[in-house]
Amino acid sequence: MTISLAQLQEIFQSAFNEDIDLLPTSSKDTLEAWDSINHLQLIVELEDRLGVSFTKEEIEQLDSVPKLTAMLAAK
């Protein structure tokens, strides 16, 4: 599954409930709003909107936009 940065930004904004300037290199380290609670909300939002599911191990690895887009591409 391929997802654009614009689509991903919309999902992040919905999950984090705030405006996010998402970059292709964004990560938990570069986005202040990407805390543990918002991470879980992001996973739920991705699963609901995209019809995918993630394992516990995958959820733990999804800490950046590059990792997220790569994992979605593999699904």
mmCIF file of the N, C-alpha and C atoms, coordinates in Angstrom:
data_MODEL
# 
_entry.id   MODEL 
# 
loop_
_atom_site.group_PDB 
_atom_site.id 
_atom_site.type_symbol 
_atom_site.label_atom_id 
_atom_site.label_alt_id 
_atom_site.label_comp_id 
_atom_site.label_asym_id 
_atom_site.label_entity_id 
_atom_site.label_seq_id 
_atom_site.pdbx_PDB_ins_code 
_atom_site.Cartn_x 
_atom_site.Cartn_y 
_atom_site.Cartn_z 
_atom_site.occupancy 
_atom_site.B_iso_or_equiv 
_atom_site.pdbx_formal_charge 
_atom_site.auth_seq_id 
_atom_site.auth_comp_id 
_atom_site.auth_asym_id 
_atom_site.auth_atom_id 
_atom_site.pdbx_PDB_model_num 
ATOM 1   N N  . MET A 1 1  ? 0.834  -1.176 0.000  1.00 0.00 ? 1  MET A N  1 
ATOM 2   C CA . MET A 1 1  ? 0.000  0.000  0.000  1.00 0.00 ? 1  MET A CA 1 
ATOM 3   C C  . MET A 1 1  ? 0.885  1.247  0.000  1.00 0.00 ? 1  MET A C  1 
ATOM 4   N N  . THR A 1 2  ? 0.589  2.129  -0.906 1.00 0.00 ? 2  THR A N  1 
ATOM 5   C CA . THR A 1 2  ? 1.333  3.376  -0.994 1.00 0.00 ? 2  THR A CA 1 
ATOM 6   C C  . THR A 1 2  ? 0.465  4.502  -0.442 1.00 0.00 ? 2  THR A C  1 
ATOM 7   N N  . ILE A 1 3  ? 1.080  5.360  0.350  1.00 0.00 ? 3  ILE A N  1 
ATOM 8   C CA . ILE A 1 3  ? 0.361  6.489  0.933  1.00 0.00 ? 3  ILE A CA 1 
ATOM 9   C C  . ILE A 1 3  ? 1.193  7.752  0.722  1.00 0.00 ? 3  ILE A C  1 
ATOM 10  N N  . SER A 1 4  ? 0.516  8.818  0.353  1.00 0.00 ? 4  SER A N  1 
ATOM 11  C CA . SER A 1 4  ? 1.231  10.078 0.124  1.00 0.00 ? 4  SER A CA 1 
ATOM 12  C C  . SER A 1 4  ? 1.499  10.773 1.454  1.00 0.00 ? 4  SER A C  1 
ATOM 13  N N  . LEU A 1 5  ? 2.446  11.693 1.422  1.00 0.00 ? 5  LEU A N  1 
ATOM 14  C CA . LEU A 1 5  ? 2.762  12.471 2.616  1.00 0.00 ? 5  LEU A CA 1 
ATOM 15  C C  . LEU A 1 5  ? 1.547  13.307 3.032  1.00 0.00 ? 5  LEU A C  1 
ATOM 16  N N  . ALA A 1 6  ? 0.800  13.810 2.059  1.00 0.00 ? 6  ALA A N  1 
ATOM 17  C CA . ALA A 1 6  ? -0.397 14.607 2.363  1.00 0.00 ? 6  ALA A CA 1 
ATOM 18  C C  . ALA A 1 6  ? -1.451 13.753 3.071  1.00 0.00 ? 6  ALA A C  1 
ATOM 19  N N  . GLN A 1 7  ? -1.646 12.519 2.613  1.00 0.00 ? 7  GLN A N  1 
ATOM 20  C CA . GLN A 1 7  ? -2.594 11.623 3.276  1.00 0.00 ? 7  GLN A CA 1 
ATOM 21  C C  . GLN A 1 7  ? -2.122 11.299 4.694  1.00 0.00 ? 7  GLN A C  1 
ATOM 22  N N  . LEU A 1 8  ? -0.855 11.042 4.816  1.00 0.00 ? 8  LEU A N  1 
ATOM 23  C CA . LEU A 1 8  ? -0.286 10.716 6.117  1.00 0.00 ? 8  LEU A CA 1 
ATOM 24  C C  . LEU A 1 8  ? -0.400 11.913 7.066  1.00 0.00 ? 8  LEU A C  1 
ATOM 25  N N  . GLN A 1 9  ? -0.171 13.102 6.555  1.00 0.00 ? 9  GLN A N  1 
ATOM 26  C CA . GLN A 1 9  ? -0.292 14.304 7.382  1.00 0.00 ? 9  GLN A CA 1 
ATOM 27  C C  . GLN A 1 9  ? -1.716 14.447 7.897  1.00 0.00 ? 9  GLN A C  1 
ATOM 28  N N  . GLU A 1 10 ? -2.698 14.190 7.060  1.00 0.00 ? 10 GLU A N  1 
ATOM 29  C CA . GLU A 1 10 ? -4.097 14.270 7.474  1.00 0.00 ? 10 GLU A CA 1 
ATOM 30  C C  . GLU A 1 10 ? -4.387 13.274 8.607  1.00 0.00 ? 10 GLU A C  1 
ATOM 31  N N  . ILE A 1 11 ? -3.837 12.076 8.502  1.00 0.00 ? 11 ILE A N  1 
ATOM 32  C CA . ILE A 1 11 ? -4.026 11.058 9.539  1.00 0.00 ? 11 ILE A CA 1 
ATOM 33  C C  . ILE A 1 11 ? -3.342 11.486 10.836 1.00 0.00 ? 11 ILE A C  1 
ATOM 34  N N  . PHE A 1 12 ? -2.127 12.000 10.738 1.00 0.00 ? 12 PHE A N  1 
ATOM 35  C CA . PHE A 1 12 ? -1.414 12.483 11.919 1.00 0.00 ? 12 PHE A CA 1 
ATOM 36  C C  . PHE A 1 12 ? -2.205 13.604 12.600 1.00 0.00 ? 12 PHE A C  1 
ATOM 37  N N  . GLN A 1 13 ? -2.696 14.545 11.818 1.00 0.00 ? 13 GLN A N  1 
ATOM 38  C CA . GLN A 1 13 ? -3.433 15.671 12.390 1.00 0.00 ? 13 GLN A CA 1 
ATOM 39  C C  . GLN A 1 13 ? -4.700 15.201 13.089 1.00 0.00 ? 13 GLN A C  1 
ATOM 40  N N  . SER A 1 14 ? -5.367 14.242 12.510 1.00 0.00 ? 14 SER A N  1 
ATOM 41  C CA . SER A 1 14 ? -6.567 13.706 13.135 1.00 0.00 ? 14 SER A CA 1 
ATOM 42  C C  . SER A 1 14 ? -6.224 12.964 14.429 1.00 0.00 ? 14 SER A C  1 
ATOM 43  N N  . ALA A 1 15 ? -5.190 12.146 14.390 1.00 0.00 ? 15 ALA A N  1 
ATOM 44  C CA . ALA A 1 15 ? -4.789 11.362 15.560 1.00 0.00 ? 15 ALA A CA 1 
ATOM 45  C C  . ALA A 1 15 ? -4.262 12.248 16.679 1.00 0.00 ? 15 ALA A C  1 
ATOM 46  N N  . PHE A 1 16 ? -3.495 13.270 16.333 1.00 0.00 ? 16 PHE A N  1 
ATOM 47  C CA . PHE A 1 16 ? -2.877 14.131 17.341 1.00 0.00 ? 16 PHE A CA 1 
ATOM 48  C C  . PHE A 1 16 ? -3.771 15.311 17.718 1.00 0.00 ? 16 PHE A C  1 
ATOM 49  N N  . ASN A 1 17 ? -4.837 15.509 16.939 1.00 0.00 ? 17 ASN A N  1 
ATOM 50  C CA . ASN A 1 17 ? -5.797 16.581 17.182 1.00 0.00 ? 17 ASN A CA 1 
ATOM 51  C C  . ASN A 1 17 ? -5.124 17.962 17.191 1.00 0.00 ? 17 ASN A C  1 
ATOM 52  N N  . GLU A 1 18 ? -4.202 18.150 16.252 1.00 0.00 ? 18 GLU A N  1 
ATOM 53  C CA . GLU A 1 18 ? -3.542 19.449 16.083 1.00 0.00 ? 18 GLU A CA 1 
ATOM 54  C C  . GLU A 1 18 ? -2.885 19.507 14.713 1.00 0.00 ? 18 GLU A C  1 
ATOM 55  N N  . ASP A 1 19 ? -2.562 20.734 14.295 1.00 0.00 ? 19 ASP A N  1 
ATOM 56  C CA . ASP A 1 19 ? -1.875 20.914 13.012 1.00 0.00 ? 19 ASP A CA 1 
ATOM 57  C C  . ASP A 1 19 ? -0.449 20.392 13.142 1.00 0.00 ? 19 ASP A C  1 
ATOM 58  N N  . ILE A 1 20 ? -0.066 19.573 12.191 1.00 0.00 ? 20 ILE A N  1 
ATOM 59  C CA . ILE A 1 20 ? 1.270  18.974 12.167 1.00 0.00 ? 20 ILE A CA 1 
ATOM 60  C C  . ILE A 1 20 ? 1.911  19.308 10.827 1.00 0.00 ? 20 ILE A C  1 
ATOM 61  N N  . ASP A 1 21 ? 3.137  19.788 10.853 1.00 0.00 ? 21 ASP A N  1 
ATOM 62  C CA . ASP A 1 21 ? 3.907  19.980 9.624  1.00 0.00 ? 21 ASP A CA 1 
ATOM 63  C C  . ASP A 1 21 ? 4.761  18.735 9.434  1.00 0.00 ? 21 ASP A C  1 
ATOM 64  N N  . LEU A 1 22 ? 4.195  17.763 8.774  1.00 0.00 ? 22 LEU A N  1 
ATOM 65  C CA . LEU A 1 22 ? 4.867  16.485 8.595  1.00 0.00 ? 22 LEU A CA 1 
ATOM 66  C C  . LEU A 1 22 ? 5.872  16.564 7.450  1.00 0.00 ? 22 LEU A C  1 
ATOM 67  N N  . LEU A 1 23 ? 7.059  16.082 7.703  1.00 0.00 ? 23 LEU A N  1 
ATOM 68  C CA . LEU A 1 23 ? 8.114  16.015 6.691  1.00 0.00 ? 23 LEU A CA 1 
ATOM 69  C C  . LEU A 1 23 ? 8.406  14.545 6.398  1.00 0.00 ? 23 LEU A C  1 
ATOM 70  N N  . PRO A 1 24 ? 9.022  14.253 5.266  1.00 0.00 ? 24 PRO A N  1 
ATOM 71  C CA . PRO A 1 24 ? 9.366  12.861 4.968  1.00 0.00 ? 24 PRO A CA 1 
ATOM 72  C C  . PRO A 1 24 ? 10.316 12.238 5.990  1.00 0.00 ? 24 PRO A C  1 
ATOM 73  N N  . THR A 1 25 ? 10.979 13.082 6.760  1.00 0.00 ? 25 THR A N  1 
ATOM 74  C CA . THR A 1 25 ? 11.944 12.595 7.755  1.00 0.00 ? 25 THR A CA 1 
ATOM 75  C C  . THR A 1 25 ? 11.433 12.713 9.190  1.00 0.00 ? 25 THR A C  1 
ATOM 76  N N  . SER A 1 26 ? 10.179 13.112 9.376  1.00 0.00 ? 26 SER A N  1 
ATOM 77  C CA . SER A 1 26 ? 9.641  13.309 10.726 1.00 0.00 ? 26 SER A CA 1 
ATOM 78  C C  . SER A 1 26 ? 9.685  12.021 11.540 1.00 0.00 ? 26 SER A C  1 
ATOM 79  N N  . SER A 1 27 ? 9.888  12.195 12.849 1.00 0.00 ? 27 SER A N  1 
ATOM 80  C CA . SER A 1 27 ? 9.943  11.043 13.748 1.00 0.00 ? 27 SER A CA 1 
ATOM 81  C C  . SER A 1 27 ? 9.469  11.467 15.137 1.00 0.00 ? 27 SER A C  1 
ATOM 82  N N  . LYS A 1 28 ? 9.430  10.496 16.041 1.00 0.00 ? 28 LYS A N  1 
ATOM 83  C CA . LYS A 1 28 ? 9.076  10.808 17.427 1.00 0.00 ? 28 LYS A CA 1 
ATOM 84  C C  . LYS A 1 28 ? 10.040 11.843 18.008 1.00 0.00 ? 28 LYS A C  1 
ATOM 85  N N  . ASP A 1 29 ? 11.272 11.826 17.549 1.00 0.00 ? 29 ASP A N  1 
ATOM 86  C CA . ASP A 1 29 ? 12.282 12.754 18.059 1.00 0.00 ? 29 ASP A CA 1 
ATOM 87  C C  . ASP A 1 29 ? 12.108 14.182 17.536 1.00 0.00 ? 29 ASP A C  1 
ATOM 88  N N  . THR A 1 30 ? 11.453 14.332 16.390 1.00 0.00 ? 30 THR A N  1 
ATOM 89  C CA . THR A 1 30 ? 11.326 15.660 15.788 1.00 0.00 ? 30 THR A CA 1 
ATOM 90  C C  . THR A 1 30 ? 9.937  16.266 15.939 1.00 0.00 ? 30 THR A C  1 
ATOM 91  N N  . LEU A 1 31 ? 8.954  15.474 16.326 1.00 0.00 ? 31 LEU A N  1 
ATOM 92  C CA . LEU A 1 31 ? 7.591  15.979 16.522 1.00 0.00 ? 31 LEU A CA 1 
ATOM 93  C C  . LEU A 1 31 ? 7.241  15.926 18.003 1.00 0.00 ? 31 LEU A C  1 
ATOM 94  N N  . GLU A 1 32 ? 7.136  17.088 18.606 1.00 0.00 ? 32 GLU A N  1 
ATOM 95  C CA . GLU A 1 32 ? 6.854  17.162 20.039 1.00 0.00 ? 32 GLU A CA 1 
ATOM 96  C C  . GLU A 1 32 ? 5.541  16.473 20.398 1.00 0.00 ? 32 GLU A C  1 
ATOM 97  N N  . ALA A 1 33 ? 4.552  16.539 19.515 1.00 0.00 ? 33 ALA A N  1 
ATOM 98  C CA . ALA A 1 33 ? 3.240  15.954 19.795 1.00 0.00 ? 33 ALA A CA 1 
ATOM 99  C C  . ALA A 1 33 ? 3.238  14.423 19.741 1.00 0.00 ? 33 ALA A C  1 
ATOM 100 N N  . TRP A 1 34 ? 4.293  13.828 19.191 1.00 0.00 ? 34 TRP A N  1 
ATOM 101 C CA . TRP A 1 34 ? 4.320  12.372 19.016 1.00 0.00 ? 34 TRP A CA 1 
ATOM 102 C C  . TRP A 1 34 ? 4.790  11.717 20.314 1.00 0.00 ? 34 TRP A C  1 
ATOM 103 N N  . ASP A 1 35 ? 3.891  11.678 21.278 1.00 0.00 ? 35 ASP A N  1 
ATOM 104 C CA . ASP A 1 35 ? 4.188  11.016 22.544 1.00 0.00 ? 35 ASP A CA 1 
ATOM 105 C C  . ASP A 1 35 ? 3.530  9.631  22.547 1.00 0.00 ? 35 ASP A C  1 
ATOM 106 N N  . SER A 1 36 ? 3.602  8.928  23.656 1.00 0.00 ? 36 SER A N  1 
ATOM 107 C CA . SER A 1 36 ? 3.107  7.550  23.702 1.00 0.00 ? 36 SER A CA 1 
ATOM 108 C C  . SER A 1 36 ? 1.594  7.473  23.508 1.00 0.00 ? 36 SER A C  1 
ATOM 109 N N  . ILE A 1 37 ? 0.858  8.401  24.057 1.00 0.00 ? 37 ILE A N  1 
ATOM 110 C CA . ILE A 1 37 ? -0.603 8.400  23.897 1.00 0.00 ? 37 ILE A CA 1 
ATOM 111 C C  . ILE A 1 37 ? -0.968 8.684  22.443 1.00 0.00 ? 37 ILE A C  1 
ATOM 112 N N  . ASN A 1 38 ? -0.372 9.710  21.867 1.00 0.00 ? 38 ASN A N  1 
ATOM 113 C CA . ASN A 1 38 ? -0.661 10.031 20.464 1.00 0.00 ? 38 ASN A CA 1 
ATOM 114 C C  . ASN A 1 38 ? -0.182 8.931  19.527 1.00 0.00 ? 38 ASN A C  1 
ATOM 115 N N  . HIS A 1 39 ? 0.857  8.216  19.908 1.00 0.00 ? 39 HIS A N  1 
ATOM 116 C CA . HIS A 1 39 ? 1.332  7.102  19.086 1.00 0.00 ? 39 HIS A CA 1 
ATOM 117 C C  . HIS A 1 39 ? 0.229  6.044  18.967 1.00 0.00 ? 39 HIS A C  1 
ATOM 118 N N  . LEU A 1 40 ? -0.402 5.716  20.084 1.00 0.00 ? 40 LEU A N  1 
ATOM 119 C CA . LEU A 1 40 ? -1.488 4.728  20.056 1.00 0.00 ? 40 LEU A CA 1 
ATOM 120 C C  . LEU A 1 40 ? -2.680 5.249  19.256 1.00 0.00 ? 40 LEU A C  1 
ATOM 121 N N  . GLN A 1 41 ? -2.982 6.532  19.388 1.00 0.00 ? 41 GLN A N  1 
ATOM 122 C CA . GLN A 1 41 ? -4.069 7.116  18.601 1.00 0.00 ? 41 GLN A CA 1 
ATOM 123 C C  . GLN A 1 41 ? -3.740 7.084  17.115 1.00 0.00 ? 41 GLN A C  1 
ATOM 124 N N  . LEU A 1 42 ? -2.477 7.298  16.784 1.00 0.00 ? 42 LEU A N  1 
ATOM 125 C CA . LEU A 1 42 ? -2.037 7.234  15.390 1.00 0.00 ? 42 LEU A CA 1 
ATOM 126 C C  . LEU A 1 42 ? -2.223 5.830  14.828 1.00 0.00 ? 42 LEU A C  1 
ATOM 127 N N  . ILE A 1 43 ? -1.847 4.829  15.591 1.00 0.00 ? 43 ILE A N  1 
ATOM 128 C CA . ILE A 1 43 ? -1.989 3.443  15.137 1.00 0.00 ? 43 ILE A CA 1 
ATOM 129 C C  . ILE A 1 43 ? -3.451 3.118  14.884 1.00 0.00 ? 43 ILE A C  1 
ATOM 130 N N  . VAL A 1 44 ? -4.327 3.496  15.817 1.00 0.00 ? 44 VAL A N  1 
ATOM 131 C CA . VAL A 1 44 ? -5.763 3.245  15.660 1.00 0.00 ? 44 VAL A CA 1 
ATOM 132 C C  . VAL A 1 44 ? -6.289 3.956  14.416 1.00 0.00 ? 44 VAL A C  1 
ATOM 133 N N  . GLU A 1 45 ? -5.881 5.188  14.232 1.00 0.00 ? 45 GLU A N  1 
ATOM 134 C CA . GLU A 1 45 ? -6.328 5.970  13.070 1.00 0.00 ? 45 GLU A CA 1 
ATOM 135 C C  . GLU A 1 45 ? -5.852 5.321  11.767 1.00 0.00 ? 45 GLU A C  1 
ATOM 136 N N  . LEU A 1 46 ? -4.606 4.890  11.725 1.00 0.00 ? 46 LEU A N  1 
ATOM 137 C CA . LEU A 1 46 ? -4.080 4.214  10.527 1.00 0.00 ? 46 LEU A CA 1 
ATOM 138 C C  . LEU A 1 46 ? -4.852 2.936  10.243 1.00 0.00 ? 46 LEU A C  1 
ATOM 139 N N  . GLU A 1 47 ? -5.084 2.149  11.271 1.00 0.00 ? 47 GLU A N  1 
ATOM 140 C CA . GLU A 1 47 ? -5.793 0.882  11.085 1.00 0.00 ? 47 GLU A CA 1 
ATOM 141 C C  . GLU A 1 47 ? -7.223 1.120  10.603 1.00 0.00 ? 47 GLU A C  1 
ATOM 142 N N  . ASP A 1 48 ? -7.899 2.098  11.202 1.00 0.00 ? 48 ASP A N  1 
ATOM 143 C CA . ASP A 1 48 ? -9.282 2.388  10.817 1.00 0.00 ? 48 ASP A CA 1 
ATOM 144 C C  . ASP A 1 48 ? -9.387 2.939  9.401  1.00 0.00 ? 48 ASP A C  1 
ATOM 145 N N  . ARG A 1 49 ? -8.553 3.911  9.081  1.00 0.00 ? 49 ARG A N  1 
ATOM 146 C CA . ARG A 1 49 ? -8.653 4.572  7.773  1.00 0.00 ? 49 ARG A CA 1 
ATOM 147 C C  . ARG A 1 49 ? -8.131 3.728  6.620  1.00 0.00 ? 49 ARG A C  1 
ATOM 148 N N  . LEU A 1 50 ? -7.079 2.959  6.890  1.00 0.00 ? 50 LEU A N  1 
ATOM 149 C CA . LEU A 1 50 ? -6.423 2.241  5.801  1.00 0.00 ? 50 LEU A CA 1 
ATOM 150 C C  . LEU A 1 50 ? -6.783 0.758  5.753  1.00 0.00 ? 50 LEU A C  1 
ATOM 151 N N  . GLY A 1 51 ? -7.502 0.283  6.761  1.00 0.00 ? 51 GLY A N  1 
ATOM 152 C CA . GLY A 1 51 ? -7.909 -1.125 6.770  1.00 0.00 ? 51 GLY A CA 1 
ATOM 153 C C  . GLY A 1 51 ? -6.748 -2.082 6.943  1.00 0.00 ? 51 GLY A C  1 
ATOM 154 N N  . VAL A 1 52 ? -5.740 -1.650 7.668  1.00 0.00 ? 52 VAL A N  1 
ATOM 155 C CA . VAL A 1 52 ? -4.585 -2.501 7.944  1.00 0.00 ? 52 VAL A CA 1 
ATOM 156 C C  . VAL A 1 52 ? -4.562 -2.818 9.433  1.00 0.00 ? 52 VAL A C  1 
ATOM 157 N N  . SER A 1 53 ? -3.749 -3.771 9.811  1.00 0.00 ? 53 SER A N  1 
ATOM 158 C CA . SER A 1 53 ? -3.533 -4.028 11.231 1.00 0.00 ? 53 SER A CA 1 
ATOM 159 C C  . SER A 1 53 ? -2.044 -4.247 11.457 1.00 0.00 ? 53 SER A C  1 
ATOM 160 N N  . PHE A 1 54 ? -1.608 -3.891 12.646 1.00 0.00 ? 54 PHE A N  1 
ATOM 161 C CA . PHE A 1 54 ? -0.206 -3.992 13.007 1.00 0.00 ? 54 PHE A CA 1 
ATOM 162 C C  . PHE A 1 54 ? -0.052 -4.912 14.203 1.00 0.00 ? 54 PHE A C  1 
ATOM 163 N N  . THR A 1 55 ? 1.040  -5.659 14.214 1.00 0.00 ? 55 THR A N  1 
ATOM 164 C CA . THR A 1 55 ? 1.366  -6.483 15.372 1.00 0.00 ? 55 THR A CA 1 
ATOM 165 C C  . THR A 1 55 ? 1.984  -5.599 16.445 1.00 0.00 ? 55 THR A C  1 
ATOM 166 N N  . LYS A 1 56 ? 2.082  -6.138 17.636 1.00 0.00 ? 56 LYS A N  1 
ATOM 167 C CA . LYS A 1 56 ? 2.704  -5.384 18.740 1.00 0.00 ? 56 LYS A CA 1 
ATOM 168 C C  . LYS A 1 56 ? 4.137  -4.996 18.375 1.00 0.00 ? 56 LYS A C  1 
ATOM 169 N N  . GLU A 1 57 ? 4.862  -5.912 17.759 1.00 0.00 ? 57 GLU A N  1 
ATOM 170 C CA . GLU A 1 57 ? 6.243  -5.637 17.368 1.00 0.00 ? 57 GLU A CA 1 
ATOM 171 C C  . GLU A 1 57 ? 6.315  -4.530 16.324 1.00 0.00 ? 57 GLU A C  1 
ATOM 172 N N  . GLU A 1 58 ? 5.383  -4.556 15.368 1.00 0.00 ? 58 GLU A N  1 
ATOM 173 C CA . GLU A 1 58 ? 5.362  -3.504 14.341 1.00 0.00 ? 58 GLU A CA 1 
ATOM 174 C C  . GLU A 1 58 ? 5.051  -2.146 14.965 1.00 0.00 ? 58 GLU A C  1 
ATOM 175 N N  . ILE A 1 59 ? 4.082  -2.120 15.883 1.00 0.00 ? 59 ILE A N  1 
ATOM 176 C CA . ILE A 1 59 ? 3.697  -0.868 16.532 1.00 0.00 ? 59 ILE A CA 1 
ATOM 177 C C  . ILE A 1 59 ? 4.890  -0.247 17.241 1.00 0.00 ? 59 ILE A C  1 
ATOM 178 N N  . GLU A 1 60 ? 5.683  -1.070 17.889 1.00 0.00 ? 60 GLU A N  1 
ATOM 179 C CA . GLU A 1 60 ? 6.858  -0.574 18.612 1.00 0.00 ? 60 GLU A CA 1 
ATOM 180 C C  . GLU A 1 60 ? 7.911  -0.006 17.669 1.00 0.00 ? 60 GLU A C  1 
ATOM 181 N N  . GLN A 1 61 ? 7.961  -0.499 16.431 1.00 0.00 ? 61 GLN A N  1 
ATOM 182 C CA . GLN A 1 61 ? 8.971  -0.053 15.460 1.00 0.00 ? 61 GLN A CA 1 
ATOM 183 C C  . GLN A 1 61 ? 8.564  1.213  14.713 1.00 0.00 ? 61 GLN A C  1 
ATOM 184 N N  . LEU A 1 62 ? 7.287  1.546  14.725 1.00 0.00 ? 62 LEU A N  1 
ATOM 185 C CA . LEU A 1 62 ? 6.782  2.666  13.936 1.00 0.00 ? 62 LEU A CA 1 
ATOM 186 C C  . LEU A 1 62 ? 7.036  4.001  14.633 1.00 0.00 ? 62 LEU A C  1 
ATOM 187 N N  . ASP A 1 63 ? 8.277  4.450  14.589 1.00 0.00 ? 63 ASP A N  1 
ATOM 188 C CA . ASP A 1 63 ? 8.635  5.678  15.287 1.00 0.00 ? 63 ASP A CA 1 
ATOM 189 C C  . ASP A 1 63 ? 9.105  6.792  14.355 1.00 0.00 ? 63 ASP A C  1 
ATOM 190 N N  . SER A 1 64 ? 8.871  6.612  13.048 1.00 0.00 ? 64 SER A N  1 
ATOM 191 C CA . SER A 1 64 ? 9.245  7.656  12.090 1.00 0.00 ? 64 SER A CA 1 
ATOM 192 C C  . SER A 1 64 ? 8.411  7.508  10.818 1.00 0.00 ? 64 SER A C  1 
ATOM 193 N N  . VAL A 1 65 ? 8.331  8.587  10.070 1.00 0.00 ? 65 VAL A N  1 
ATOM 194 C CA . VAL A 1 65 ? 7.598  8.553  8.803  1.00 0.00 ? 65 VAL A CA 1 
ATOM 195 C C  . VAL A 1 65 ? 8.239  7.558  7.827  1.00 0.00 ? 65 VAL A C  1 
ATOM 196 N N  . PRO A 1 66 ? 9.581  7.524  7.689  1.00 0.00 ? 66 PRO A N  1 
ATOM 197 C CA . PRO A 1 66 ? 10.154 6.546  6.767  1.00 0.00 ? 66 PRO A CA 1 
ATOM 198 C C  . PRO A 1 66 ? 9.813  5.094  7.138  1.00 0.00 ? 66 PRO A C  1 
ATOM 199 N N  . LYS A 1 67 ? 9.849  4.775  8.420  1.00 0.00 ? 67 LYS A N  1 
ATOM 200 C CA . LYS A 1 67 ? 9.520  3.415  8.849  1.00 0.00 ? 67 LYS A CA 1 
ATOM 201 C C  . LYS A 1 67 ? 8.038  3.132  8.614  1.00 0.00 ? 67 LYS A C  1 
ATOM 202 N N  . LEU A 1 68 ? 7.211  4.123  8.855  1.00 0.00 ? 68 LEU A N  1 
ATOM 203 C CA . LEU A 1 68 ? 5.778  3.970  8.676  1.00 0.00 ? 68 LEU A CA 1 
ATOM 204 C C  . LEU A 1 68 ? 5.425  3.747  7.201  1.00 0.00 ? 68 LEU A C  1 
ATOM 205 N N  . THR A 1 69 ? 5.981  4.557  6.318  1.00 0.00 ? 69 THR A N  1 
ATOM 206 C CA . THR A 1 69 ? 5.682  4.394  4.904  1.00 0.00 ? 69 THR A CA 1 
ATOM 207 C C  . THR A 1 69 ? 6.240  3.085  4.362  1.00 0.00 ? 69 THR A C  1 
ATOM 208 N N  . ALA A 1 70 ? 7.391  2.661  4.842  1.00 0.00 ? 70 ALA A N  1 
ATOM 209 C CA . ALA A 1 70 ? 7.948  1.377  4.410  1.00 0.00 ? 70 ALA A CA 1 
ATOM 210 C C  . ALA A 1 70 ? 7.088  0.209  4.859  1.00 0.00 ? 70 ALA A C  1 
ATOM 211 N N  . MET A 1 71 ? 6.597  0.264  6.086  1.00 0.00 ? 71 MET A N  1 
ATOM 212 C CA . MET A 1 71 ? 5.770  -0.814 6.598  1.00 0.00 ? 71 MET A CA 1 
ATOM 213 C C  . MET A 1 71 ? 4.434  -0.852 5.853  1.00 0.00 ? 71 MET A C  1 
ATOM 214 N N  . LEU A 1 72 ? 3.861  0.317  5.587  1.00 0.00 ? 72 LEU A N  1 
ATOM 215 C CA . LEU A 1 72 ? 2.607  0.343  4.837  1.00 0.00 ? 72 LEU A CA 1 
ATOM 216 C C  . LEU A 1 72 ? 2.807  -0.167 3.419  1.00 0.00 ? 72 LEU A C  1 
ATOM 217 N N  . ALA A 1 73 ? 3.938  0.137  2.813  1.00 0.00 ? 73 ALA A N  1 
ATOM 218 C CA . ALA A 1 73 ? 4.228  -0.351 1.463  1.00 0.00 ? 73 ALA A CA 1 
ATOM 219 C C  . ALA A 1 73 ? 4.331  -1.871 1.432  1.00 0.00 ? 73 ALA A C  1 
ATOM 220 N N  . ALA A 1 74 ? 4.754  -2.448 2.546  1.00 0.00 ? 74 ALA A N  1 
ATOM 221 C CA . ALA A 1 74 ? 4.890  -3.907 2.612  1.00 0.00 ? 74 ALA A CA 1 
ATOM 222 C C  . ALA A 1 74 ? 3.567  -4.614 2.876  1.00 0.00 ? 74 ALA A C  1 
ATOM 223 N N  . LYS A 1 75 ? 2.556  -3.885 3.258  1.00 0.00 ? 75 LYS A N  1 
ATOM 224 C CA . LYS A 1 75 ? 1.252  -4.498 3.567  1.00 0.00 ? 75 LYS A CA 1 
ATOM 225 C C  . LYS A 1 75 ? 0.372  -4.565 2.354  1.00 0.00 ? 75 LYS A C  1 
# 
